[in-house]
């Protein structure tokens, strides 16, 4: 793991929260993600299973967590199964967790090797009535290949068809949006590293560079701070920024253009998600600044509107009504456009076609129950934008906020976002 050690209290507390939601005589089984192939004999670096990490802190392939809170033998109430280290694995793949290390990371005392899993599984299945199995139930997920959890579920239900099976994802989608102090501390660290990358980019950006040069500056700062990209970065100059998920990042930066940067660090598997739009030449034009400040006003207002009890669809609607007003001032909409628009598709959608924000955490688009209002200690992105293809530029701004009863806490409050501050930093002499 690249990050510094994380206090195992985080994972112990998460397991305690989950146990409180389980039915009597339950068994929970969570698998690591697969190591995915590339081409020939190549593989990708393992992407840790967010749910397994949430409950154990373990990032090693083939790992399995088993929880059986009512098991007859107290030692069997939480067991972590791991690949057994060997000289062969050490030579070809490197370090694997010994039992003592896994105990320290996870707070789980009963560590067993994978070879023992079938015996313990049968014993615990015989003691259990309800089995909770995991699956990817993110509402925007595209499931093209069966996951390790999915394959395991099919196999287990074939062997033990008479048990009662439940969806673990339903419970985790209730738990994971609510961030603990330890989780928020990790997200603050991810935001702090993102800030370092952005300040570096403000000093470097100028006409003649390439979008990939900007991406490289973030990579430099992220890696040296024990982080990685939380998602594929968007570095979009000029009209490229009008493509919402632009990933090409290989075009030249031209004088007078804007550069939209959507990037975030991942630290300890927790994500930051920032968007800034900056002038390649160091100064906004009058028109660019008008649009910029309109987006900034919406971001500021909707950050304040992110309060406990607010339903996501109401939050989105409020942002669109506010954006309608800004687009009128900019001359991009006329009053007739607003009157003619359909109630469920406001006029601003022409220039602000996406959602205002999303939950953030172990996943960039973190899990949550879509029908639920915001809760205390949710972390949300706030990312309004205005996209004007006919003028060849776009502006999007994005900060990450913690929802609290005392008002939102902006995790990116110290990352420059005011237009004048951006200009001052870009033109500051070394």
C-alpha positions in Angstrom: 0.0 0.0 0.0 1.3 3.4 -0.9 -0.4 5.4 1.8 0.7 5.6 5.4 -0.9 3.2 7.9 -4.5 3.9 8.8 -5.8 3.4 12.4 -7.6 0.0 12.5 -10.3 1.7 14.6 -11.8 2.9 11.3 -12.4 -0.7 10.1 -13.4 -2.1 13.5 -16.1 0.7 13.8 -17.4 0.0 10.3 -17.8 -3.7 11.1 -19.6 -2.8 14.3 -22.0 -0.5 12.4 -22.7 -3.3 9.9 -23.3 -5.9 12.6 -26.0 -3.7 14.1 -28.1 -4.0 10.9 -27.8 -7.8 10.4 -30.6 -10.3 11.1 -30.0 -13.0 13.8 -27.9 -16.0 12.9 -26.4 -14.2 9.9 -23.3 -14.8 7.8 -21.6 -12.1 5.7 -19.1 -12.9 3.0 -17.2 -10.2 1.0 -14.6 -11.0 -1.6 -11.6 -9.0 -3.0 -11.8 -7.7 -6.6 -10.3 -9.7 -9.4 -6.9 -8.9 -10.8 -8.0 -7.9 -14.3 -6.2 -8.9 -17.5 -4.9 -6.5 -20.2 -3.3 -8.2 -23.2 -1.0 -11.2 -23.7 0.1 -12.1 -20.1 -0.4 -8.6 -18.7 -2.6 -7.6 -15.8 -3.8 -4.3 -14.3 -2.8 -3.2 -10.8 -5.4 -4.5 -8.4 -8.2 -2.0 -7.7 -9.2 -2.7 -4.1 -12.8 -3.7 -3.5 -14.2 -0.6 -1.7 -16.6 -2.7 0.5 -13.8 -5.1 1.6 -11.5 -2.2 2.3 -14.3 -0.3 4.2 -14.7 -3.3 6.5 -11.0 -4.5 6.8 -8.5 -2.1 5.4 -7.1 -5.0 3.3 -6.0 -4.3 -0.3 -4.6 -7.8 -1.2 -6.0 -10.0 -4.0 -8.1 -13.1 -3.3 -8.9 -11.9 0.3 -12.2 -12.9 1.9 -13.9 -11.4 4.9 -16.4 -13.6 6.9 -18.6 -12.2 9.6 -20.8 -14.4 11.7 -21.8 -12.4 14.8 -23.8 -15.2 16.4 -21.3 -18.1 15.7 -21.0 -20.6 18.5 -17.3 -20.2 18.7 -16.4 -16.6 19.4 -13.2 -16.8 17.4 -15.3 -17.5 14.3 -17.4 -14.3 14.5 -15.0 -12.4 12.3 -12.4 -14.2 10.2 -10.2 -12.8 7.4 -8.9 -15.3 4.9 -5.7 -14.4 3.0 -3.2 -16.0 0.5 -0.5 -17.7 2.5 2.9 -16.0 2.0 5.6 -18.2 0.4 9.0 -17.8 -1.1 7.6 -18.4 -4.5 5.0 -15.6 -4.1 7.7 -13.3 -2.6 10.0 -13.9 -5.6 7.3 -13.4 -8.3 4.8 -11.0 -6.8 6.3 -9.5 -3.7 5.1 -9.0 -0.2 1.9 -10.7 1.1 0.4 -10.1 4.5 1.6 -12.3 7.3 -1.0 -12.9 10.0 0.3 -10.4 12.5 0.4 -7.6 9.9 -3.2 -8.4 8.8 -4.3 -8.2 12.4 -2.7 -4.8 12.8 -4.3 -3.4 9.6 -7.8 -4.8 10.1 -8.3 -5.2 13.8 -9.4 -8.7 13.1 -7.7 -11.3 15.3 -8.7 -14.5 13.5 -6.6 -14.6 10.4 -6.7 -17.8 8.3 -5.2 -18.9 5.0 -7.4 -19.4 2.0 -6.8 -23.2 2.0 -8.9 -23.3 5.1 -11.9 -21.4 3.7 -14.0 -24.3 2.4 -14.0 -26.0 5.9 -14.9 -22.9 7.8 -17.5 -21.9 5.2 -19.4 -25.2 5.5 -19.3 -25.1 9.3 -20.6 -21.5 9.4 -23.3 -22.1 6.8 -24.6 -25.0 8.9 -24.9 -22.5 11.9 -26.5 -19.7 9.9 -30.0 -18.9 8.7 -29.4 -15.7 6.6 -26.4 -15.1 4.3 -25.5 -11.6 3.1 -23.7 -11.6 -0.2 -22.2 -8.6 -1.9 -22.7 -7.1 -5.4 -22.2 -3.9 -7.3 -25.5 -2.1 -7.0 -24.4 1.4 -8.0 -27.3 2.6 -10.1 -25.0 3.7 -12.9 -22.8 0.7 -12.9 -22.3 -1.2 -16.2 -21.9 -4.9 -15.3 -20.3 -6.5 -18.3 -18.2 -9.2 -16.6 -19.2 -11.2 -13.5 -17.3 -10.1 -10.5 -15.6 -12.3 -7.9 -18.5 -11.7 -5.6 -21.0 -12.5 -8.3 -19.3 -15.8 -9.2 -19.1 -16.7 -5.5 -22.8 -16.0 -5.0 -23.8 -18.3 -7.9 -21.6 -21.1 -6.6 -22.8 -20.8 -3.0 -26.5 -20.7 -3.8 -26.0 -23.8 -5.9 -24.4 -25.7 -3.0 -26.7 -24.3 -0.3 -30.1 -23.5 -2.0 -32.2 -23.6 1.2 -30.7 -20.7 3.0 -32.2 -17.2 3.1 -30.0 -14.9 1.0 -29.9 -11.1 1.4 -28.2 -8.2 -0.4 -25.3 -6.8 1.5 -25.1 -3.8 -0.8 -28.4 -2.5 0.5 -26.9 -2.2 4.0 -23.6 -0.8 2.8 -25.3 1.9 0.8 -26.9 3.0 4.1 -23.6 3.0 6.0 -21.0 4.2 3.6 -22.4 7.7 2.8 -22.0 8.7 6.5 -18.4 9.5 7.0 -16.6 9.1 10.3 -13.9 11.5 11.6 -11.2 9.1 10.5 -12.7 9.0 6.9 -13.0 12.8 6.7 -9.4 13.1 7.8 -8.3 10.9 4.9 -10.4 12.9 2.5 -8.9 16.1 3.8 -5.5 14.7 3.1 -6.6 13.8 -0.5 -7.9 17.4 -0.9 -4.6 18.8 0.5 -2.6 16.8 -2.1 -4.9 17.9 -4.8 -4.3 21.5 -3.7 -0.5 21.0 -4.0 -1.0 19.8 -7.6 -3.2 22.7 -8.5 -0.8 25.3 -7.1 2.0 23.6 -9.1 -0.1 23.8 -12.3 -0.9 27.5 -11.8 2.8 28.3 -11.9 3.4 26.1 -15.0 0.5 26.8 -17.3 1.2 28.9 -20.4 0.5 28.9 -24.1 2.5 26.3 -26.1 2.3 23.5 -23.5 0.2 20.4 -24.1 -2.7 19.2 -22.0 -0.6 16.2 -21.2 2.0 18.4 -19.6 -0.6 19.6 -17.1 -1.6 16.0 -16.3 2.0 15.2 -15.7 2.4 18.0 -13.2 -0.5 16.6 -11.1 1.0 13.1 -11.4 4.3 14.4 -10.1 2.7 16.0 -7.0 0.3 13.1 -6.3 3.0 10.3 -6.5 5.5 12.2 -4.3 2.8 12.6 -1.7 1.9 8.8 -1.6 -1.3 9.3 -3.6 -2.6 8.5 -7.1 -5.3 9.8 -9.4 -8.8 9.1 -8.0 -10.1 8.9 -11.6 -8.8 9.5 -15.1 -8.1 13.2 -15.1 -9.9 15.6 -17.5 -7.5 18.3 -18.9 -9.5 20.1 -21.6 -8.5 23.3 -23.3 -10.7 25.5 -25.4 -13.7 23.8 -27.0 -12.5 20.4 -25.7 -14.0 21.4 -22.3 -17.5 21.2 -23.9 -17.1 17.4 -23.9 -18.1 16.5 -20.4 -15.9 13.4 -20.1 -13.1 14.5 -22.3 -10.1 12.2 -21.6 -7.8 12.7 -24.6 -5.5 15.2 -22.8 -3.2 15.6 -25.8 -4.0 19.0 -27.4 -1.9 22.2 -27.3 -2.7 25.0 -25.0 -3.4 28.2 -27.0 -3.2 31.8 -26.1 -6.5 33.3 -24.9 -8.2 29.9 -24.3 -9.5 28.5 -21.0 -8.3 25.3 -19.5 -10.8 23.1 -17.6 -9.1 20.7 -15.2 -11.2 18.0 -13.4 -8.8 16.0 -11.2 -8.5 14.6 -7.7 -6.0 12.7 -5.6 -6.8 9.4 -4.0 -5.2 8.9 -0.6 -5.7 5.8 1.5 -8.4 4.8 -1.1 -10.4 7.9 -0.3 -11.0 10.3 -3.2 -10.9 14.1 -3.7 -12.7 15.5 -6.7 -11.9 19.1 -7.9 -12.6 21.1 -11.0 -11.0 24.4 -11.8 -11.1 26.4 -15.0 -8.1 28.7 -15.6 -6.9 31.1 -18.4 -4.1 29.7 -20.4 -2.5 33.1 -20.8 -3.0 34.0 -17.1 -5.8 36.5 -17.6 -9.5 36.0 -18.2 -11.2 37.9 -21.0 -14.2 40.0 -19.9 -16.6 37.4 -21.3 -14.8 34.5 -19.8 -14.8 36.2 -16.4 -18.6 36.9 -16.7 -19.3 33.2 -17.3 -16.8 32.1 -14.6 -18.3 34.3 -11.9 -21.8 33.1 -12.8 -20.7 29.5 -12.3 -18.9 30.4 -9.0 -22.1 32.1 -7.7 -24.1 28.9 -8.3 -21.4 26.8 -6.7 -21.3 29.0 -3.6 -25.1 29.1 -3.2 -25.6 25.4 -3.8 -22.8 24.5 -1.3 -24.7 26.4 1.3 -27.9 24.6 0.2 -26.3 21.1 0.9 -28.0 20.5 4.3 -29.2 17.4 6.1 -32.7 16.4 5.0 -32.4 18.0 1.5 -33.4 15.5 -1.2 -30.9 15.2 -4.1 -33.6 15.9 -6.7 -34.7 19.1 -4.9 -31.1 20.2 -4.6 -30.6 19.7 -8.4 -33.8 21.6 -9.1 -32.7 24.6 -7.1 -29.4 24.7 -8.9 -31.2 24.7 -12.3 -33.5 27.5 -11.3 -30.5 29.5 -10.1 -28.6 28.7 -13.3 -31.6 29.9 -15.4 -31.2 33.3 -13.8 -27.4 33.4 -14.5 -27.9 32.3 -18.1 -30.5 35.1 -18.6 -27.9 37.7 -17.3 -25.3 36.3 -19.7 -27.6 36.6 -22.7 -27.5 32.8 -23.3 -31.2 32.4 -22.5 -34.2 34.6 -23.1 -37.4 34.8 -20.9 -39.3 33.0 -23.7 -36.8 30.1 -23.5 -37.6 29.7 -19.8 -41.4 29.9 -20.4 -41.4 27.3 -23.2 -39.2 24.8 -21.3 -40.8 21.6 -20.0 -41.2 21.4 -16.2 -38.8 18.4 -15.9 -36.3 19.8 -18.4 -35.5 23.4 -17.6 -34.1 25.7 -20.2 -30.7 25.8 -18.5 -30.1 22.2 -19.6 -28.9 23.4 -22.9 -25.8 24.9 -21.2 -25.8 22.9 -17.9 -26.7 19.4 -18.9 -25.4 17.4 -16.0 -26.1 16.8 -12.3 -25.0 19.3 -9.7 -23.0 16.8 -7.6 -22.7 13.3 -6.1 -21.6 11.5 -2.9 -17.8 11.1 -2.6 -15.8 8.7 -0.6 -14.1 5.4 -1.3 -15.5 5.7 -4.8 -15.6 9.0 -6.7 -19.2 8.4 -7.4 -19.8 6.9 -4.0 -22.6 4.6 -3.1 -25.8 5.9 -1.5 -29.5 5.1 -1.5 -30.9 7.2 -4.3 -34.3 7.8 -2.6 -32.7 9.1 0.6 -32.1 12.7 1.5 -28.7 14.0 2.5 -27.6 12.9 5.9 -25.3 14.3 8.5 -21.6 13.8 7.5 -22.3 12.9 3.9 -19.6 14.3 1.6 -20.8 15.8 -1.6 -19.2 17.3 -4.7 -20.8 20.6 -5.9 -19.9 21.1 -9.5 -22.0 23.4 -11.7 -20.9 24.3 -15.2 -21.7 26.3 -18.2 -20.8 24.9 -21.6 -20.9 27.2 -24.7 -19.8 25.3 -27.8 -20.7 28.2 -30.0 -18.2 30.4 -28.2 -15.6 27.6 -27.9 -15.2 27.4 -24.2 -16.7 26.0 -21.0 -16.4 26.7 -17.2 -16.9 24.2 -14.5 -16.0 24.6 -10.9 -16.1 21.9 -8.2 -15.5 21.7 -4.5 -16.1 18.9 -1.9 -18.3 19.6 1.1 -19.2 17.8 4.3 -23.0 18.1 5.1 -23.5 19.1 8.7 -26.3 20.5 10.9 -24.2 23.6 11.4 -23.8 24.2 7.7 -21.5 22.7 5.0 -17.8 22.3 5.7 -15.8 22.9 2.5 -12.9 20.5 2.3 -11.4 22.7 -0.6 -11.9 26.1 1.0 -8.1 26.7 0.8 -7.9 25.8 -2.9 -7.9 29.0 -5.0 -11.2 29.5 -6.9 -11.8 33.3 -7.1 -11.0 34.6 -10.6 -8.8 37.4 -9.3 -6.8 35.0 -7.1 -6.3 32.6 -10.0 -4.9 35.5 -12.1 -2.7 36.8 -9.3 -1.2 33.4 -8.7 -0.6 32.7 -12.4 1.2 36.0 -12.9 3.2 36.0 -9.6 6.9 36.1 -10.4 9.0 33.3 -8.9 
